[in-house]
Amino acid sequence: MMKKIKSFKSLIWDTNISNHKIFKSIIHFFAYGFGSGLIPVAPGTMGTVMAIPFYLLLNQLSLPLYALMIGITFCFGVYCCGLTANDLGEHDHPSIVWDEMVGYWITMFAIPLTWYWIVTGFLLFRFFDIWKPWPVRAIDKRVHGGLGIMLDDVIAGIFAWVVIRVILIF
């Protein structure tokens, strides 16, 4: 069912959440992908777009440090996404996009830094995140809280990463 657009502002900013704690809580600010998840048109895609500049920074790290950062951002995401979902009263609200950001960073782990791999990683991650093949869909439905919010995107990121690694081999 399509959302009725009331104004231009509601097209670019989710007015149902904008008065929420996002500007009062740094945890919500992170969970909302620095505000990118509040864009009501394709918030998951917007969160993934927001992940790209951070990927450019992460890519400068050694692989062990990059992997450590993924672990840290995953653990932080379990906490902040769970808390934000609890405060919103809805599991995995579309505006919570930290999980998309971490999923994209997983997709791009040890992938060459070129514009076409950035775009390919973006498209593959969004494909697996939206399609939710098994076990992504099963985890999305059965695992709740911050862990459930994060895990489906982690697995989507791993699927996308495997596809890119296979392409790179050939």
C-alpha positions in Angstrom: 0.0 0.0 0.0 1.4 3.4 -1.0 1.8 6.1 1.5 -0.2 9.3 0.7 2.2 12.2 0.3 1.0 15.2 2.3 3.8 17.7 1.4 7.2 18.0 -0.1 8.7 17.9 3.4 7.0 14.5 4.0 8.5 13.3 0.7 12.1 14.0 1.9 11.7 13.5 5.6 9.6 11.0 7.6 7.5 13.5 9.5 6.1 10.7 11.8 9.6 10.2 13.3 11.3 13.6 12.9 10.0 14.7 16.3 11.2 11.5 17.9 14.4 11.2 19.9 16.7 11.4 16.9 18.1 14.8 17.9 18.1 13.9 21.6 19.8 10.6 21.4 23.1 9.8 19.7 22.1 6.1 19.7 19.0 6.8 17.6 21.0 9.1 15.3 23.3 6.1 14.5 20.4 3.7 14.2 18.8 6.1 11.7 22.0 6.1 9.6 22.9 9.6 10.5 19.4 10.6 9.4 19.4 8.8 6.1 16.8 6.3 7.3 14.3 9.1 7.8 14.0 9.7 4.1 10.7 7.9 3.5 11.4 6.8 -0.1 13.5 3.7 0.1 15.1 4.3 3.5 17.2 1.1 3.3 18.6 2.2 0.0 19.4 5.6 1.4 21.1 4.0 4.4 23.2 1.9 2.0 24.1 5.1 0.1 25.2 6.7 3.4 27.5 3.7 4.0 29.6 4.4 0.9 31.6 7.4 2.2 32.3 5.4 5.3 33.4 2.4 3.2 35.9 4.8 1.5 37.4 5.5 4.9 37.3 1.8 6.0 39.0 0.7 2.8 42.1 2.7 3.9 42.5 0.3 6.9 44.5 -2.9 6.9 42.2 -6.0 6.4 42.5 -7.0 10.1 41.5 -3.5 11.2 38.7 -3.4 8.7 37.4 -6.8 10.0 37.7 -5.5 13.6 35.7 -2.4 12.6 33.0 -4.7 11.1 32.8 -6.6 14.4 32.6 -3.4 16.5 30.0 -1.8 14.2 28.0 -5.1 14.3 28.0 -5.3 18.1 27.2 -1.6 18.4 24.4 -2.1 15.8 22.8 -4.9 17.9 22.6 -2.5 20.8 21.6 0.7 19.0 19.1 -0.9 16.6 17.5 -2.9 19.4 17.2 0.1 21.6 15.8 2.2 18.8 13.3 -0.5 17.7 12.2 -0.9 21.3 11.7 2.9 21.7 9.7 3.0 18.4 7.7 0.0 19.4 8.3 -1.8 16.1 10.8 -4.5 15.3 13.1 -3.4 12.4 11.3 -0.1 11.6 12.2 0.9 8.0 14.0 4.0 9.3 16.5 1.9 11.2 19.3 1.5 8.6 22.5 1.0 10.6 22.1 -2.7 9.7 22.2 -1.8 6.0 25.4 0.2 6.5 27.2 -2.7 8.2 25.8 -5.1 5.6 27.3 -3.0 2.8 30.7 -2.8 4.6 30.7 -6.6 4.8 29.9 -6.8 1.1 32.9 -4.6 0.3 35.4 -6.3 2.6 38.7 -6.9 0.6 37.1 -5.7 -2.6 39.2 -3.5 -4.9 38.4 0.2 -4.5 37.0 1.2 -7.9 33.7 2.9 -8.8 32.3 -0.2 -10.6 32.9 -2.5 -7.6 31.3 0.1 -5.3 28.2 0.2 -7.5 28.3 -3.6 -8.0 28.5 -4.2 -4.3 25.7 -1.7 -3.7 23.4 -3.4 -6.2 24.2 -6.9 -5.0 23.7 -6.0 -1.4 20.4 -4.3 -2.0 19.3 -7.3 -4.2 20.0 -9.8 -1.4 18.6 -7.5 1.3 15.3 -6.9 -0.5 14.9 -10.5 -1.9 15.9 -12.1 1.4 16.7 -15.6 0.2 16.9 -18.4 2.7 18.3 -18.2 5.5 18.0 -14.4 5.4 14.2 -14.4 5.4 14.0 -17.1 8.2 16.4 -15.1 10.4 14.4 -11.9 9.7 11.2 -13.6 10.9 12.6 -15.7 13.8 15.3 -13.7 15.5 14.1 -10.6 17.3 15.6 -7.5 18.9 18.8 -5.9 17.7 20.4 -9.2 16.8 17.6 -10.0 14.4 17.7 -6.6 12.9 21.5 -6.9 12.2 21.7 -10.6 11.2 19.6 -10.6 8.1 21.7 -7.7 6.7 25.0 -9.4 7.7 23.9 -12.5 5.8 22.8 -10.5 2.8 26.2 -8.8 2.9 28.0 -12.1 3.0 25.9 -13.4 0.0 26.8 -10.2 -2.0 30.5 -10.5 -1.0 30.6 -14.2 -2.2 29.2 -13.2 -5.5 31.7 -10.4 -6.0 34.6 -12.7 -4.9 33.4 -15.3 -7.5 33.3 -12.6 -10.2 36.8 -11.5 -9.2 38.2 -15.0 -9.6 36.9 -15.2 -13.2 
